[in-house]
Amino acid sequence: MPVAPGEYPFADSDVAGVQVEAAEPPAVAADTQTQVAGAQVERDGELPFTGGDVLVLVLFGVGAVAVGLVLARRARPRTTT
């Protein structure tokens, strides 16, 4: 339900502001190096999508073009000779 200006139902509410101070970041020595162990994952020749996904996308695109052509032909004014 819309509320008219000046009739806000929570006009008497008080919001207490809170000041938050950020902590100092930890000091890191300049000569410290982090080494991360790499991991290799075998995919067994699988792709993240299948051929069926591509087929659906192609059919969707062809359908969109067909609908667009039909709409364009119907919107064109008829000419008589």
Backbone as CSV, one residue per row, in Angstrom:
resi,resn,N_x,N_y,N_z,CA_x,CA_y,CA_z,C_x,C_y,C_z
1,MET,0.845,-1.161,0.000,0.000,0.000,0.000,0.898,1.233,0.000
2,PRO,0.695,2.155,-0.924,1.526,3.353,-0.972,1.301,4.235,0.254
3,VAL,2.343,4.895,0.662,2.285,5.783,1.826,2.517,7.204,1.337
4,ALA,1.657,8.110,1.768,1.778,9.512,1.371,2.984,10.136,2.067
5,PRO,3.579,11.160,1.449,4.712,11.830,2.092,4.306,12.383,3.454
6,GLY,5.149,12.210,4.427,4.869,12.678,5.778,4.099,11.673,6.609
7,GLU,3.687,10.559,6.023,2.939,9.539,6.757,3.726,8.246,6.894
8,TYR,5.045,8.357,6.872,5.870,7.152,6.987,5.634,6.525,8.349
9,PRO,5.276,5.235,8.402,4.879,4.627,9.674,6.007,4.495,10.692
10,PHE,7.254,4.576,10.287,8.363,4.379,11.209,9.132,5.682,11.428
11,ALA,8.458,6.797,11.378,9.124,8.090,11.508,9.721,8.296,12.893
12,ASP,9.188,7.616,13.913,9.677,7.803,15.272,10.834,6.874,15.623
13,SER,11.263,6.032,14.698,12.324,5.080,15.022,13.668,5.802,15.111
14,ASP,14.485,5.368,16.050,15.824,5.926,16.231,16.850,4.887,15.799
15,VAL,17.812,5.313,15.027,18.882,4.430,14.586,20.150,4.863,15.292
16,ALA,20.749,3.929,16.003,21.979,4.234,16.726,23.157,3.993,15.799
17,GLY,23.951,5.021,15.571,25.131,4.864,14.741,26.254,4.219,15.532
18,VAL,26.997,3.349,14.871,28.097,2.658,15.536,29.361,2.932,14.741
19,GLN,30.407,3.365,15.423,31.689,3.607,14.774,32.527,2.342,14.867
20,VAL,33.037,1.890,13.733,33.868,0.697,13.691,35.222,1.106,13.148
21,GLU,36.265,0.737,13.862,37.616,1.044,13.412,38.257,-0.219,12.867
22,ALA,38.910,-0.078,11.750,39.558,-1.219,11.116,40.849,-1.552,11.860
23,ALA,41.119,-2.827,11.960,42.352,-3.279,12.605,43.523,-3.080,11.649
24,GLU,44.690,-2.922,12.179,45.886,-2.778,11.363,46.180,-4.108,10.662
25,PRO,46.569,-4.059,9.396,46.910,-5.304,8.706,48.195,-5.887,9.288
26,PRO,48.332,-7.204,9.266,49.540,-7.819,9.811,50.768,-7.459,8.967
27,ALA,51.875,-7.284,9.628,53.116,-6.954,8.934,53.690,-8.208,8.289
28,VAL,54.145,-8.067,7.039,54.730,-9.189,6.304,56.123,-8.781,5.866
29,ALA,57.069,-9.643,6.113,58.451,-9.355,5.724,58.558,-9.363,4.201
30,ALA,59.402,-8.478,3.655,59.538,-8.344,2.208,60.189,-9.569,1.573
31,ASP,61.030,-10.282,2.323,61.731,-11.420,1.734,60.957,-12.729,1.898
32,THR,59.757,-12.685,2.423,58.958,-13.890,2.599,58.318,-14.263,1.265
33,GLN,58.475,-15.528,0.892,57.869,-16.015,-0.345,56.921,-17.152,0.003
34,THR,55.805,-17.150,-0.643,54.832,-18.215,-0.429,54.893,-19.157,-1.615
35,GLN,54.996,-20.439,-1.323,54.997,-21.433,-2.382,53.693,-22.202,-2.306
36,VAL,53.083,-22.363,-3.454,51.813,-23.071,-3.541,52.031,-24.340,-4.351
37,ALA,51.572,-25.444,-3.804,51.689,-26.708,-4.521,50.602,-26.765,-5.590
38,GLY,50.994,-26.999,-6.820,50.025,-27.076,-7.918,49.371,-28.439,-7.967
39,ALA,48.180,-28.460,-8.496,47.451,-29.721,-8.656,47.024,-29.854,-10.103
40,GLN,47.140,-31.056,-10.631,46.706,-31.310,-11.995,45.465,-32.175,-11.954
41,VAL,44.509,-31.795,-12.765,43.249,-32.525,-12.810,43.115,-33.159,-14.177
42,GLU,42.807,-34.442,-14.195,42.590,-35.128,-15.460,41.104,-35.120,-15.785
43,ARG,40.778,-34.746,-17.005,39.385,-34.629,-17.412,38.911,-35.855,-18.196
44,ASP,39.772,-36.746,-18.514,39.435,-37.946,-19.287,38.764,-37.608,-20.608
45,GLY,39.172,-36.522,-21.255,38.651,-36.152,-22.559,37.252,-35.581,-22.549
46,GLU,36.731,-35.230,-21.390,35.387,-34.674,-21.328,35.419,-33.171,-21.524
47,LEU,34.408,-32.668,-22.221,34.255,-31.236,-22.391,33.219,-30.738,-21.398
48,PRO,33.234,-29.467,-21.082,32.258,-28.958,-20.130,30.841,-28.910,-20.690
49,PHE,30.660,-29.140,-21.978,29.326,-29.220,-22.561,29.317,-30.352,-23.571
50,THR,28.147,-30.796,-23.928,28.031,-31.920,-24.853,27.554,-31.422,-26.206
51,GLY,27.581,-32.293,-27.186,27.077,-31.942,-28.513,25.594,-31.636,-28.492
52,GLY,24.882,-32.231,-27.551,23.447,-31.959,-27.432,23.188,-30.518,-27.051
53,ASP,24.056,-29.945,-26.237,23.906,-28.542,-25.857,24.051,-27.638,-27.074
54,VAL,25.017,-27.938,-27.918,25.242,-27.142,-29.121,24.048,-27.290,-30.061
55,LEU,23.521,-28.496,-30.184,22.367,-28.734,-31.046,21.162,-27.925,-30.587
56,VAL,20.926,-27.886,-29.289,19.800,-27.114,-28.756,19.991,-25.638,-29.052
57,LEU,21.206,-25.112,-28.880,21.473,-23.708,-29.160,21.283,-23.384,-30.644
58,VAL,21.719,-24.275,-31.515,21.540,-24.059,-32.953,20.059,-24.071,-33.304
59,LEU,19.313,-25.026,-32.768,17.873,-25.078,-33.040,17.168,-23.832,-32.501
60,PHE,17.563,-23.356,-31.355,16.981,-22.143,-30.797,17.261,-20.952,-31.713
61,GLY,18.473,-20.838,-32.216,18.825,-19.745,-33.121,18.060,-19.805,-34.428
62,VAL,17.947,-20.989,-35.005,17.192,-21.153,-36.257,15.728,-20.806,-36.023
63,GLY,15.179,-21.250,-34.898,13.787,-20.922,-34.575,13.583,-19.432,-34.410
64,ALA,14.531,-18.750,-33.771,14.421,-17.303,-33.583,14.459,-16.579,-34.922
65,VAL,15.306,-17.014,-35.829,15.375,-16.399,-37.159,14.077,-16.643,-37.909
66,ALA,13.531,-17.856,-37.824,12.283,-18.174,-38.516,11.137,-17.322,-37.979
67,VAL,11.033,-17.185,-36.673,9.977,-16.350,-36.084,10.154,-14.898,-36.515
68,GLY,11.376,-14.422,-36.555,11.635,-13.051,-37.001,11.223,-12.831,-38.440
69,LEU,11.497,-13.801,-39.309,11.097,-13.681,-40.713,9.579,-13.651,-40.858
70,VAL,8.897,-14.502,-40.125,7.432,-14.536,-40.191,6.853,-13.212,-39.713
71,LEU,7.363,-12.699,-38.591,6.865,-11.425,-38.079,7.158,-10.286,-39.044
72,ALA,8.308,-10.284,-39.679,8.654,-9.226,-40.629,7.753,-9.277,-41.851
73,ARG,7.426,-10.468,-42.332,6.550,-10.590,-43.507,5.135,-10.162,-43.179
74,ARG,4.672,-10.466,-41.964,3.316,-10.075,-41.610,3.203,-8.581,-41.343
75,ALA,4.273,-7.949,-40.905,4.241,-6.530,-40.602,4.381,-5.688,-41.862
76,ARG,4.868,-6.276,-42.948,5.061,-5.535,-44.202,3.705,-5.216,-44.824
77,PRO,3.506,-3.990,-45.249,2.216,-3.652,-45.865,2.047,-4.368,-47.204
78,ARG,0.858,-4.760,-47.487,0.577,-5.457,-48.746,0.466,-4.448,-49.871
79,THR,1.029,-4.759,-50.999,0.922,-3.884,-52.163,0.117,-4.599,-53.233
80,THR,-0.715,-3.863,-53.891,-1.503,-4.429,-54.986,-1.083,-3.762,-56.269
81,THR,-1.023,-4.543,-57.311,-0.608,-3.988,-58.599,-1.733,-3.968,-59.585
